Amino acid sequence: MRCYCDCDHERGWEPEQFADEAERVVDEYGFDAIKFNFDLHSGVERDHANRHLRPPEIEHRRAIAEAVVDSYERKLHLELC
């Protein structure tokens, strides 16, 4: 059975902050599968009623995923919810 670490954090929404949190849980606890919630407000959303994502919001989330994945040379399973 594979277990993942739910990496919710309150350090901010910059891609590097997500990468730092991912590194912390992988290095400190040895996880190779992690999850971040993307449904939280990041401050760049414009449509708060139905959470429709526009191109800048999609790009911001893509940059977060890229920063996390690029911070590792080994394979890391990343789940974005």
Helices and strands as residue ranges (DSSP letters): E 5-6, H 15-29, E 33-36, H 55-70, E 77-80
